C-alpha cells in the first residue's frame, strides 16, 4: 500500500521543489520535462486520474486542505513505496510555481514511454482494435490539444495520434484542459508524417482529412456511408492541414457552415467531427 511521506515546505527556493519552479515558462518547462523524463499534473482531480491510470509519481506539491483526498488515492495504489508529498500554503504554492494553483495540487509524474502506433490501434476498444481514431497534425496550442483529448474521451474516439510537431499532450496546460482524459484515451506519436497515412491505410483505416477543398464531401455525406475504420485528420491552427497530407489521404471532408463562417477552431471542429461520427 502506497503512503504519503508528508514534508512541510515554506521556502520557494527549497531544493526539493526543483520540478515545480517556473511552470509558466513554456520553453523552459519543455526542456526541463523532456530532459528529466517527467510531466506535471495539475489539480487534485487530474492528479488522482493520473495515479489511477497507473502513472508513477515522483512527488506531489499540495495545499493542506487537499491532503486527505490525496492520501485516500495513494492508499489505493499498489506497492509500499512512500511518495514525497510537499505540503505548502497556497501563497507559497503561487510563489513557487508563478501562478495560482488550480485546486491546490500539483504532481511531478514519471513520463511513460510512448507505445508504437500498431500497439495503440490494437489495444483500443478493450483489445478489440480501434475503429475510429483522431490524428492531430502540428496543433501547437496546448489548450487546443487538451480540448481535443477531452472531446475524444467524451465522444468515444478510440485513440489519438499526434504528429511530430504537435504540442505535447502531457504538458501541464494540455493535461489540465483535458481534465486528465489524456490518461484514459490511448495515444502516441505517429512519425514520420504524412507518410504515416500509409500506416493507417495498412491497418484498414480510411483517412478523412478535414479541410476546405473543392472536392471535399460534407461531414453529413461521410456519416451517411461511414467506413468500418475511420481516421479523422485535423490540422494546425491557422493554415490547417498540409497539402501533402490532404493529397495522401483517402477523403477530404468539410463541416457545413452558415453565417459566412468558413471554418472552426481546431478544437471545436474536432468536437463536431467526433460527435457526428460517434458509433
Secondary structure, 3 states (H helix, E strand, C coil): CCEEEEEECCCCCCHHHHHHCCCCCHHHHHHHHHHHCEEEEECHHHHHHHHHCCCCEEEEEECHHHHHHHHHHHHCCCCCCEEEEEECCHHHHHHHHCCCCHHHEEEEEECCCCCCHHHHHHHCCCCCCCCEEEEECCCCCHHHHHHHHHHHHHCCCCEEEEECCCCCCCCHHHHHHCCCHHHCCEEEEECCCCCHHHHHHHCCCEEEEECCCCCCEEHHHHHHCCCCCEEEEECECCCECCHHHHHHCCEEEECCCCCCCCCCCHHHHHHHHHHHCCC
